[in-house]
Amino acid sequence: MGLPSTSALCGRCANGIAAVLSDGTVTPCVLGRFLPAGHVQGNTLQGMFASPSWRQVAASIPASRHDPCGPDCGPNDDSCKGGGTCAPASGLTPTTAD
């Protein structure tokens, strides 16, 4: 098992998407847990998203030339289970969930 890499992300992380982990750590998405951008304790989400650390983390994620996610798919979309239309950029071909 290799180290996590931003190249494995779909390219949409931190672009209108974020995850707040159970300990309050803010990351660019649930798959980007290895990219902590800050903490919500003593901060607002608005302040977090305006911070230099958030901008740095967001800039570290390469934009995808091919968006593997459908237009209505989000990390919590049930139709994306098992890859669905919203798979990580792992080389897997996205499929449509029935």
N, C-alpha and C positions, 0 to 999 in steps of 0.2 A: 504494500500500500504506500503510495507516494504522498508527498506533502501537498496540501491544498494549493490550488493555483487559480488566479483570476481568469485564466484562459478557459477554465471549466464552467464559468458562469455564462448565463445566456446573453449578457450584455445589457439587460434592462435593469439590473440591480442599481439601487440608489436613484433611479429615474422615476420618481413618484412612488417608490417602494422602499420600505424599511422594515426591520424587525427589531422588536424590543424583547430581549431574552429575559428569562425569569429572574435573573439577578440585576436587571435594569440596564444591561449593556445594549447599546444601539449598534446594529450592523446594517449593511445595505440590503440584505434580504436573508431569508432563513438559510439559504445555501451558502451565504457569505459570512457565516459565524466566525470565520478565521480573520475577519477584517473589522475588529472593533473600532468604532469611530468616537465613542464616548459613552457617557452614562447619563441616565435621566435623573438620577438623584442630584438635587440642587440645580437642576437645569430644566428648561421647558423643551419640548420637541422642536418648537420654532427656533429656539436658541441653538439647539443641537444641529439642526439642518443649516443654520447660518454660520456654523463654526468652521475654522480652518481645517480641523481634523476631518469633518464630514466631507468638505470639498476635496481634501487630499485622497481620502478613501474612494470617493466617487470617481475621481480622475484616474485612479489606478485600475479601474475596470474597463477593459477594452470593449468598445462598441462592437456589436455583432453585425456582420454584413448580412447575415440571414437570421431573422428573428424566429427562433423555434416556437415561440408562443403565439397562440391565436390572439386576436384583438381583445377578446373579453376574458382572457385567462389570467388569473392571478395565483399567487402561491397558495391561497386557501380555496381555490376552485375545485369542487369535488369532481368535475368532469376531467380533471388532469391527473387523477390517480393512475398509477402504473405507467407514467410517461405522458399519456394523454396528449393534449396539444401544447403542453408547457413542460418540456423536458429540459434538463440542464444541457449545456453545450458539450455533451460527451461524445458526440459523433453518432448518437442514436437518432434514428429518423423519427420525428414526431408522428404520432398516429392520432386518429380521432376516436375518442371514447364513445362506446355505444350505450 
